[in-house]
Structure formats: C-alpha cells, structure tokens
Amino acid sequence: MLSGYFENCYGIKRFSLPEINFKECNKAIIYAPNGVMKTSLAKVFEDISKGTATSDRIYKNAETRYSITYYASHYEYSSSSGKDIPQSNNIYVINSFADKFEFSKETVGTLLADEGTRNQYNVLMGKLNDIISEILNKLREITGLTKPQIKVKLIEDLGLKDTADWPDIMEAIRQIENKNYEFLNEIFYSELFNDKTMAIYENADFKRHITEYIDSLESLLRQSSLLNTHFTERSAEELSKSFTNYNLFEAQHKILLRNGRQVNNLAEWKEIVQQELDQLYQTPTLAKTFEKLKKIFSKNAESAKVREIIVAHREIIPLLRDIASLKKQTWCNCFNRLEKPFMEYYEIIADFKEEVHNLYEKASAQSERWVEVVNEFNRRFRVPFTVKITNKSNFVLKDEAPNIEFEYTRGTGDSKESTVLNKNDLMVSLSMGERRALYLLYILFDLERIRKQAREGGGQYLIIADDISDSFDYKNKYAIIEYLCDLAETKGIDLLMLTHNFDFFRTVKSRCGICRKNCYIAQRNDNGIISIAEFKYQKDFFKNVIRSSIQNGNLDSDFKKKCLIASIPFYRNLAEYSGSTDDYEKLTCCLHYKTTPLDTSRLMVSDIWRVISQFLGNKDLESNDEPYLQLLQKLATNILTDNDEVSLENKLVLSIASRIEIEKFMKAKIIEHEGTCPDAKDYQTRVWFDKSKRYLTKYEKEIIEEINLITPENIHLNAFMYEPLIDISSWSLKELYRKAIALRICGQNG
C-alpha cells in the first residue's frame, strides 16, 4: 500500500498520490508526459532511500514537504521543520541513467560468502594481519618509511604486480641473493632513496662520475699488494670484522700475504689494511672523482645525507651504479633485521596463503549467483561487449567490489577483433542506448541484493523504475521489461514503474500482468497542480471505446456523438490505406473547413455516417440527424466545463473544433482582402495561414500558430498511434479552443 502528498518537490507544485493497492497486485505503472512529475517523484523517493533532504530547485525559498505512507512505514518531511530527514533501506530507485555509477556498499556487503566461511576468513586474516603488523612496525623503524609507504615501495622495488600481496613480497625477498652488506645496517632506506636522491641517480653527471670512480678504483686495486678486483677494500674491512668475531689470531694462526709479509695479530692486520686504504683513497685520480661525487650530493638536505653515507662508507659507491639492485639488497638487509629470522616469517605467511587459498576456492563456489547476474545480462541484452567478473573469490570474501571486465568485439570470422577494456574506457565508445544497458548491469547487482534480502524476510521492498527503457532498441527494451516482470514475482517486492513512453506502458501492462486499477495517468493543469487517475485506455482505444460505442448507429448520447467525431481520423486512415480516395477526401472535409467534395459548412451527421458505416456493416443511422458544425461546437463547448482530464474523445473533439474555427477565421480574412479563398489541396491550415498572415495582427498570428502547432499531431492519428494525444493535457486543449472562439468572435465584431 502506497500513498502520499507532495508539495514543492523538484518542480512538483502540489500532487496527491492516491493509494496504490500493492496487496492485490504488487505491480503498478504511472504514465506521465515528459516534464509532468516522473523524475521529480522518483527523486523524492531516492532522497528517502539515501536519507538526503528534498528541495525545489527552481523555487528555492518555497517550503518543500511531503508525507508518504508505505504499509506501516510513514515518511514525513518539511524543509522548515528542522526534524530528522526520513531514511529507508527498503526503497530503491532505478533512474533512467546516471553519468557515474559504481557498486553500492550495501550490494558489496550482500554479495559476500556465508557467515561461516567469512568468519574463518576473518579469523585467519586477523592472525595474518598481526604478523604483518609486527613486520611493518620493525620495517618502519629501520627504513624511515611510513607503514603505507612500505608495501608500495616493496611492490615497486621488487618488480611485482600492483595486485601483489604479502605472500608475493616474501617470496620475492627469498629469491634475492643476499650479499650481506653490513654497512647497510647503519643506513635508512628513506635517506638513500627519495625523490631528491633518485633525481641525482638519474643525472648524467652523476653516472659519468660513478663510472670514472669505479674504473679508477679497479685500476688501483690491480696495482695493490693487498687488494685487487676480487678482494676489494670492502672485502678487507669485512674480513677485519670476521677476525674479531672468530678470534683467528688468538688461536695462534698467522696470515701470509702474497708479497711474502706475515701478519701475526689483529692490530697488525688493521694497520696494513688502513695503510692500503689510505694510499688507495688518497690517489689523486680517485680522490678527485670522490670530491666530484660529494659535490653532487651537497645540493640539498636530502642528498646531503647520501654525502654523509658515502663519506662514512665509501664501499657503497660502486653499488650506486645499479640502483635497482641496491634497493633489493637494502630490503634484504631490512628483512634480515626483523624481530624473528626471515625464514620463520616466510613459512608462517606461506602457511596462511595456503589456508586463504582453500577459503577462496570455497568462496568461489558461493559467487555463483552473482556470476549468473553477469551471464543473465550477457544473455538478455544486445550490446557489443561481453561482461566478465575477474575477482570472484575476493569480492565474496572481502568488502571488495566485483572487478568487471568488458570484452569488446567487432567483425566476424577471420576479421573478428576483440579487446578487454575497463568500464571508463568502454563508456566513451558506446552509444547512449549501450551506455544505459551497461548502467543497468550495475543496477542488476543491486536488484539481486534486494531480491535476496526480500526472500530472506528482510521486509517489504519498494522498487521505483523511472523511464528505465529510454533510448533502448526494441530487444533491450523488452529485455528489461522481462527482467522487471521476473523481479516482481519475488515475494516481498513491490514495483512502481514511471514512464512517458506509451508503447512501454502498454507492453509492461500486458507482459507483467498489471491489474487495471494499478495503471495510472498523470497530468498537470495550468496552475501546476498534478492530478492522477486510472488510465482508461489500456487496450485498443479505437476498438473498445470508439467502435463499440457507435457501431449500432444509435447515437443517442453526447458521449456517443463525441465517439463518432473522434472516429473520423481513424476511418479516414482506413479509407486512405484501402485506396478509397473519394471517402478519404469526404472525411477530410470533417477535419478541415472545405467546400469540396463536401461543404463543411453544410455537412450533416448523416453525411459522415454514410462513409463510416461501410466499416460497420452498413448499419443505418438510428438517431436524429443534425448539422455537423453545430454538433461539433456544442460538444466542444460542453467539454470546457467537463472535469475529465484524460478522455481521448474529448481531446479529439477539442482539437478538430479548434482547427476548424481558425480555418473559418482565416478564410474570412482572405476573402475580405482578396475576394476569394479556394480550398488548398494539401496542408490547408498552413497554406491559408501563409496567405492570411499579412492581414493578421500579431496576437491573431500567435493564436493560429499555437493551434496549428499542437492540433495536427492530435488529429492525424497515423497508424492509430495516439501517444501525442495522451501526452497533451485537456486543460491546454480547452485553453486553445477558448482562444479559437475568441478569435472568431473578435473577427465577427471587427
């Protein structure tokens, strides 16, 4: 059950929504011409679904208010009350299109695996996160990076994919051959590698000086009595540390150098090494290059840190030629300085990876329904792409949206081409109808969430679809209609559709089995007040209303006489299609002010009946005969006080009467100034207007143009399509007829 009152809501001045009975039929549809109320009404319900304030975007100072009842729930809002804004999770609005669309948080939450599997996953991830947190805390301490930076830098430096996680990182670290550069223990990663230092490492001068330094160093090493390219200055310093750690000389061992000199103790070894290094580093060619490097690293505070590092640890300089390798060695050093041995962490995380993999396998099976949504989209909708989900397990186990990929294809056979695109790249290549179809894919996920919750007893859900088929071709239009009908079969779901497309209205009414009393038409009067009523013409208007009312020839009521006049455009079409030119021209004399083959001014109802009765079994006219124009004027005048806003026969009578009134007026003007006014063969109203407008006032021309603009679409019902007639409101046609009468009276008095 749904009812409501709306005032100053997104262009709705005032509108009372009568109670829609969803208990007897859980589907309803409202037909409304563009600009009357559809999108405005949908926007109010969308505000309720999101808990946002409603307003009038044009009359911003007007008080906006609404009062809506949906079963036992009541939503009331006033922009001046200061009360809480209503919100409901049981209302969902499908807009015709949105420029930006993603998966909603509610849908992602509902797509997840069963509670038991998720609990296992959450417990497992909790333990894993504790281990990762322990690693991050230590790495933050020894690298100088923030926690968020660490993982990003690791993935980048180790050459991993953006989607890599900690198991991938640990495996990559394990694969690196660790050179055990102990001097890295005293260096922060953030000091060695940052934006300023990386810019220097890429500098051509730096690269040239590094090459010069290494070449000079290697040349000097080959001349050294102690060192060479295999046993470098770094090797000597590292060996000194080993002698200290392992008490080589305390065990009475001695070292014999290649030049014959014997080393008897640690102090003597250190003295020899230091002398060799001093001699090496003070060599003019090496010292000069070293000074150049120090100068390069003196430009700012960040690079000055590297200057301090190379001064304290000259053995790092050759490593600066290969920054990528140095980064990996730096990370190896960091991971070997964690609270526990690296391999202990590696094995723990590897075990977690195996357990998570098993849960992913289990979760993947539970993603079946959501994969079915994609398959259903691929099956139902005709678009130049195929949809795939590439992270089934992740979106089922985690609070992660499904990753949708689109395979776009063109051509057939040997010339067939295909490529995989993401949503944003695909959108720029699609037509509006195809983009709407893609938008609906995301909506289908939301609707499946609602269907799932409704089946599980989550309450009564109201789904409002606003012109959902707009811009679709016929196949896709019928595809969404069939889906909505299927959705409405779900217990706990009510469906309210809003449309300005009469063909969509008729198709939905028929295919979804919407009961007659839940089919409505909305119109707005000249005061901006919207009214809504049961749609009378849900089947064949011509057959069920017009023909059935006049077929026995007994026109004993004004209603039947209006139906006779309303039938003229239909029977004129039949005469035209059947090749009866004479009958076609005779009926044209009922729609225009003609003199031949019938004189409209002298036309009788019996003249019309003689033509029409051919299609009705040649029945005789049983009612009294009367002048056609006199009857037309009387009926049109009576309609002016009729409150029926949706009657098609009223609209046809007003349209025909308005047309003939202005043609009479224009003919009189032309005769007055030119002496004669012959019938026009085609487009008489337009031909006469072009002739007479030199004799018309500005006001008279405006009235005639307005009537001529609107009434042709209402009178010329080609192929019995009368959507234009439904769209236009009765009050606007009444106003046109009043203006036509005023024009005639003014002409008579003039």
Summary of the structure (lengths in Angstrom):
residues: 750
radius of gyration: 43.2
end to end distance: 58.4
largest distance: 144.4
contacts: 2250
relative contact order: 0.09
helix: 59%
strand: 11%
